[in-house]
Amino acid sequence: MMAERFLEALREAVQEIAETMLFTEVACGSWRQGGSPLAVAYSAVLGYSGNLRGSFALSAGEAGAMVLASALLGEERSQMDDEMEDAFCEMANMMAGGMQSRMESLLGPVKLSTPMVIQGAGHKVRSEKHYACISQDFSIAAQPFCVHIFYDIESLKSL
């Protein structure tokens, strides 16, 4: 039940960003409980606090990260540099913020941390064992990316 609400809020936020900020199409793929099998090179991670305890991670392979960051900057780049990593983090920040604003009507106040980037081929983003994880696949310009939402089930039971 809660997973479906998170996914709906996430999909709406990603589509809104694609239409209003990137002026491109983003395709929504499959979702799953748990992590994604996508081979990643970059992840931008933010934490949620307040009435939602957990985290948000935008993950992509190098090509996917470059397409997302380039789309936000409005120009194609040939490699990831500091500015591209900042743009990738800002994409995660906008997606997480869009989801946050949609979920606050249900959950009440939710705070969002500053994003941080993780770089390294094949890394995995995980959370504590008692946190649930759902992953939603997307693609932009035929390049896949994934969003992981980690959340503390126990903290939501009282809402």
VEXVEXMI-379176 format. One record per residue: x, y, z of N, C-alpha, C, O in turn; residue in one letter. Coordinates in steps of 0.2 Angstrom, whole numbers, padded with zeros to 4 digits, always signed. Layout:
BEGIN
XYZXYZXYZXYZA;...
***
This chain:
BEGIN
+0004-0006+0000+0000+0000+0000+0004+0006+0000+0004+0011-0004M;+0009+0007+0005+0013+0013+0005+0018+0013-0001+0019+0018-0004M;+0020+0007-0003+0025+0007-0009+0022+0010-0015+0025+0013-0019A;+0015+0008-0016+0012+0011-0022+0011+0018-0021+0011+0022-0027E;+0010+0021-0016+0009+0028-0015+0016+0032-0016+0016+0037-0020R;+0022+0029-0014+0028+0031-0015+0029+0031-0023+0032+0036-0026F;+0028+0026-0026+0029+0025-0033+0025+0030-0037+0028+0033-0042L;+0019+0031-0035+0015+0035-0039+0017+0043-0038+0018+0046-0043E;+0019+0044-0032+0022+0051-0031+0029+0052-0035+0030+0057-0038A;+0033+0047-0035+0039+0047-0039+0038+0048-0046+0041+0052-0049L;+0034+0043-0049+0032+0044-0056+0030+0051-0058+0032+0053-0063R;+0025+0053-0054+0023+0060-0056+0028+0065-0056+0029+0070-0060E;+0033+0065-0051+0038+0070-0050+0043+0069-0056+0045+0074-0059A;+0045+0063-0058+0050+0062-0063+0047+0065-0070+0050+0068-0074V;+0040+0063-0071+0037+0065-0077+0037+0073-0077+0038+0076-0083Q;+0035+0076-0072+0035+0083-0071+0041+0087-0073+0042+0091-0077E;+0047+0084-0070+0053+0086-0071+0055+0086-0079+0058+0090-0082I;+0054+0080-0081+0055+0078-0088+0052+0084-0093+0055+0086-0098A;+0046+0085-0092+0042+0089-0096+0044+0097-0095+0044+0100-0100E;+0045+0099-0089+0046+0106-0087+0053+0108-0087+0054+0114-0088T;+0057+0104-0085+0064+0106-0085+0069+0103-0090+0074+0106-0092M;+0068+0097-0092+0072+0094-0097+0069+0094-0104+0073+0093-0109L;+0063+0095-0105+0059+0096-0112+0061+0089-0116+0062+0090-0122F;+0060+0084-0112+0061+0077-0116+0057+0072-0113+0053+0073-0108T;+0057+0066-0116+0053+0060-0113+0057+0056-0108+0063+0055-0110E;+0054+0054-0103+0057+0049-0099+0052+0043-0098+0046+0044-0097V;+0054+0037-0100+0050+0031-0100+0050+0028-0093+0055+0027-0090A;+0044+0026-0091+0044+0023-0084+0044+0015-0086+0040+0013-0090C;+0049+0012-0082+0049+0004-0083+0046+0001-0078+0041+0003-0075G;+0049-0005-0076+0046-0009-0071+0049-0007-0064+0053-0003-0063S;+0045-0010-0059+0047-0008-0052+0048-0015-0048+0045-0020-0051W;+0051-0015-0043+0052-0021-0039+0053-0019-0031+0055-0014-0030R;+0052-0024-0027+0054-0024-0020+0061-0025-0020+0063-0030-0023Q;+0065-0021-0017+0072-0023-0016+0076-0019-0021+0073-0014-0025G;+0082-0020-0022+0087-0016-0026+0086-0018-0034+0082-0022-0035G;+0089-0014-0038+0089-0015-0045+0095-0019-0047+0100-0019-0045S;+0094-0023-0053+0100-0026-0056+0104-0022-0060+0109-0024-0063P;+0102-0016-0061+0105-0011-0066+0113-0010-0063+0114-0009-0058L;+0117-0011-0068+0124-0010-0067+0125-0002-0066+0124+0001-0071A;+0127+0000-0061+0128+0008-0060+0135+0010-0059+0139+0006-0057V;+0136+0016-0061+0143+0019-0060+0142+0026-0055+0147+0028-0052A;+0136+0028-0055+0134+0034-0051+0128+0034-0047+0123+0031-0050Y;+0128+0036-0041+0122+0036-0037+0122+0043-0033+0127+0045-0031S;+0116+0046-0033+0116+0052-0029+0111+0051-0024+0105+0048-0025A;+0113+0051-0017+0109+0049-0012+0107+0055-0007+0111+0059-0006V;+0100+0055-0005+0098+0060-0001+0094+0057+0005+0091+0051+0004L;+0094+0060+0011+0090+0057+0016+0084+0060+0018+0083+0066+0017G;+0079+0056+0020+0072+0059+0022+0072+0059+0030+0074+0054+0033Y;+0069+0064+0033+0068+0064+0040+0061+0067+0042+0058+0069+0037S;+0060+0067+0048+0053+0070+0050+0048+0064+0050+0050+0059+0053G;+0043+0065+0046+0038+0059+0046+0039+0054+0041+0035+0049+0041N;+0044+0054+0038+0047+0049+0033+0054+0048+0035+0058+0053+0033L;+0056+0042+0037+0063+0041+0039+0065+0036+0033+0062+0031+0032R;+0071+0038+0030+0073+0034+0025+0078+0038+0020+0081+0043+0022G;+0078+0035+0014+0083+0039+0009+0080+0038+0002+0076+0033+0001S;+0083+0041-0002+0081+0042-0010+0088+0041-0013+0093+0045-0012F;+0088+0037-0018+0095+0036-0022+0093+0036-0029+0089+0032-0032A;+0096+0040-0033+0096+0040-0040+0102+0037-0043+0107+0039-0041L;+0101+0031-0047+0107+0027-0049+0107+0026-0056+0102+0026-0059S;+0113+0027-0059+0113+0026-0067+0120+0023-0068+0125+0024-0065A;+0121+0020-0074+0127+0019-0077+0130+0025-0079+0127+0030-0079G;+0136+0025-0082+0140+0031-0084+0136+0035-0089+0135+0041-0089E;+0134+0031-0094+0130+0034-0100+0123+0037-0098+0121+0043-0100A;+0120+0034-0093+0113+0036-0091+0114+0043-0086+0111+0047-0087G;+0120+0042-0082+0121+0048-0078+0123+0054-0083+0121+0060-0081A;+0127+0053-0088+0129+0058-0093+0122+0061-0096+0122+0067-0097M;+0118+0057-0098+0112+0059-0102+0108+0064-0097+0105+0069-0099V;+0107+0061-0091+0103+0065-0086+0106+0072-0084+0103+0077-0085L;+0112+0072-0083+0116+0078-0081+0116+0083-0087+0115+0089-0086A;+0117+0080-0093+0118+0084-0099+0111+0087-0101+0110+0093-0103S;+0106+0084-0100+0099+0086-0101+0097+0092-0096+0094+0097-0098A;+0099+0092-0090+0098+0097-0085+0103+0103-0087+0100+0109-0086L;+0109+0102-0089+0113+0108-0091+0111+0111-0098+0113+0116-0099L;+0107+0107-0102+0105+0109-0108+0111+0109-0114+0110+0112-0119G;+0116+0104-0113+0121+0103-0118+0124+0096-0117+0125+0094-0111E;+0126+0093-0122+0129+0087-0122+0136+0088-0119+0140+0092-0121E;+0138+0083-0115+0145+0083-0113+0148+0076-0115+0144+0071-0115R;+0155+0076-0115+0158+0069-0117+0160+0065-0111+0162+0059-0112S;+0160+0068-0105+0163+0065-0099+0160+0068-0093+0158+0074-0093Q;+0160+0064-0088+0157+0067-0081+0163+0071-0078+0169+0068-0077M;+0161+0077-0076+0166+0081-0072+0162+0083-0066+0157+0081-0065D;+0166+0088-0062+0162+0090-0056+0156+0094-0058+0151+0093-0054D;+0155+0098-0063+0149+0101-0065+0144+0096-0067+0138+0097-0065E;+0146+0091-0070+0141+0085-0072+0138+0082-0066+0132+0080-0065M;+0143+0080-0061+0141+0077-0055+0136+0081-0051+0131+0079-0048E;+0138+0088-0051+0133+0092-0047+0126+0092-0051+0121+0092-0047D;+0126+0092-0057+0119+0092-0061+0116+0085-0060+0110+0085-0059A;+0120+0080-0059+0117+0073-0058+0114+0073-0051+0108+0071-0049F;+0117+0076-0046+0115+0077-0039+0108+0082-0039+0104+0080-0035C;+0108+0087-0043+0103+0091-0043+0096+0088-0046+0091+0089-0044E;+0098+0083-0051+0092+0079-0054+0089+0075-0048+0083+0075-0047M;+0093+0072-0044+0091+0068-0038+0087+0072-0033+0082+0070-0031A;+0090+0078-0032+0087+0083-0027+0080+0085-0030+0075+0085-0026N;+0079+0086-0036+0073+0088-0039+0068+0083-0039+0062+0084-0037M;+0070+0077-0040+0065+0071-0040+0063+0069-0033+0057+0068-0032M;+0068+0069-0028+0066+0068-0021+0062+0073-0018+0057+0072-0015A;+0063+0080-0020+0059+0085-0018+0052+0085-0021+0047+0086-0017G;+0051+0083-0027+0045+0082-0030+0041+0076-0027+0035+0077-0025G;+0044+0071-0025+0041+0065-0021+0039+0068-0014+0034+0066-0012M;+0044+0071-0011+0042+0074-0004+0036+0078-0004+0032+0077+0000Q;+0036+0083-0009+0030+0088-0009+0023+0084-0010+0018+0086-0007S;+0023+0079-0014+0017+0075-0015+0016+0070-0009+0010+0069-0008R;+0021+0068-0005+0019+0064+0001+0017+0067+0007+0014+0064+0011M;+0019+0074+0007+0018+0077+0014+0010+0078+0015+0008+0079+0021E;+0006+0078+0010-0001+0078+0011-0003+0072+0015-0008+0072+0019S;+0000+0067+0014-0002+0060+0017+0002+0059+0024-0001+0057+0029L;+0008+0061+0024+0013+0060+0030+0014+0066+0034+0015+0064+0040L;+0013+0072+0032+0014+0077+0036+0021+0080+0034+0024+0078+0029G;+0024+0084+0039+0031+0087+0037+0036+0081+0036+0037+0077+0040P;+0040+0082+0030+0046+0078+0028+0051+0083+0027+0050+0087+0023V;+0057+0081+0029+0063+0085+0028+0068+0081+0023+0067+0075+0023K;+0072+0085+0019+0076+0082+0014+0083+0084+0015+0084+0090+0016L;+0088+0080+0015+0095+0082+0016+0098+0084+0009+0095+0083+0004S;+0104+0086+0010+0108+0088+0004+0110+0082+0000+0112+0077+0004T;+0110+0082-0006+0113+0076-0010+0120+0075-0009+0124+0080-0009P;+0122+0068-0010+0129+0067-0010+0130+0062-0016+0125+0058-0017M;+0135+0062-0020+0136+0058-0025+0141+0052-0023+0146+0053-0020V;+0140+0046-0026+0144+0040-0025+0146+0038-0032+0142+0037-0037I;+0153+0037-0033+0155+0035-0040+0159+0029-0039+0163+0028-0034Q;+0158+0025-0044+0162+0018-0044+0158+0013-0048+0152+0012-0046G;+0161+0010-0053+0157+0005-0057+0155-0001-0052+0159-0004-0048A;+0149-0003-0053+0146-0008-0050+0144-0008-0042+0143-0013-0039G;+0145-0002-0040+0143-0001-0033+0136-0002-0031+0132-0002-0036H;+0134-0004-0025+0127-0005-0023+0125+0000-0018+0129+0002-0014K;+0119+0002-0018+0116+0006-0013+0112+0002-0009+0107-0001-0011V;+0113+0002-0002+0109-0002+0002+0107+0002+0009+0110+0008+0010R;+0103+0000+0013+0101+0003+0019+0101-0002+0024+0102-0008+0023S;+0099+0000+0030+0098-0005+0036+0093-0010+0034+0089-0009+0030E;+0094-0016+0037+0090-0022+0036+0082-0020+0037+0078-0023+0034K;+0081-0016+0042+0074-0015+0044+0070-0010+0039+0064-0009+0040H;+0074-0007+0035+0071-0003+0030+0069-0006+0024+0072-0011+0021Y;+0063-0005+0022+0060-0008+0015+0063-0004+0010+0065+0002+0010A;+0064-0007+0004+0067-0004-0002+0062-0006-0008+0060-0011-0009C;+0060-0001-0012+0057-0001-0018+0061+0002-0023+0064+0007-0022I;+0062-0001-0029+0066+0002-0035+0061+0003-0041+0057-0002-0043S;+0062+0009-0044+0058+0010-0050+0063+0012-0056+0067+0016-0055Q;+0062+0008-0061+0067+0009-0067+0064+0014-0072+0057+0015-0073D;+0068+0018-0075+0066+0023-0080+0071+0023-0085+0076+0020-0085F;+0070+0027-0091+0075+0028-0096+0074+0034-0099+0068+0037-0100S;+0079+0037-0101+0080+0044-0105+0084+0043-0111+0090+0041-0110I;+0082+0045-0117+0086+0044-0123+0089+0037-0123+0095+0036-0125A;+0085+0032-0122+0087+0025-0122+0092+0023-0117+0095+0017-0117A;+0094+0027-0112+0098+0025-0107+0095+0024-0100+0091+0028-0098Q;+0096+0018-0097+0092+0017-0091+0095+0021-0085+0101+0022-0084P;+0090+0022-0080+0092+0024-0073+0087+0021-0069+0081+0019-0071F;+0088+0022-0062+0084+0019-0057+0084+0023-0051+0088+0026-0049C;+0078+0023-0048+0077+0026-0041+0075+0021-0036+0071+0017-0037V;+0079+0021-0031+0078+0017-0025+0075+0021-0019+0078+0027-0018H;+0070+0019-0016+0067+0022-0011+0067+0018-0005+0064+0012-0005I;+0071+0020+0000+0072+0016+0007+0067+0019+0012+0068+0025+0013F;+0063+0015+0016+0059+0018+0021+0058+0014+0027+0058+0008+0026Y;+0058+0017+0032+0057+0013+0039+0049+0012+0040+0045+0016+0041D;+0048+0006+0039+0041+0003+0039+0038+0005+0046+0032+0007+0047I;+0042+0004+0051+0039+0005+0058+0037+0012+0059+0032+0013+0063E;+0041+0017+0057+0039+0024+0058+0033+0026+0055+0030+0031+0057S;+0031+0022+0049+0025+0024+0046+0018+0021+0049+0013+0023+0047L;+0019+0016+0053+0013+0012+0056+0009+0017+0060+0003+0016+0061K;+0012+0022+0063+0009+0026+0068+0005+0032+0064+0001+0035+0067S;+0006+0032+0058+0003+0038+0054-0004+0036+0051-0008+0039+0048L;
***
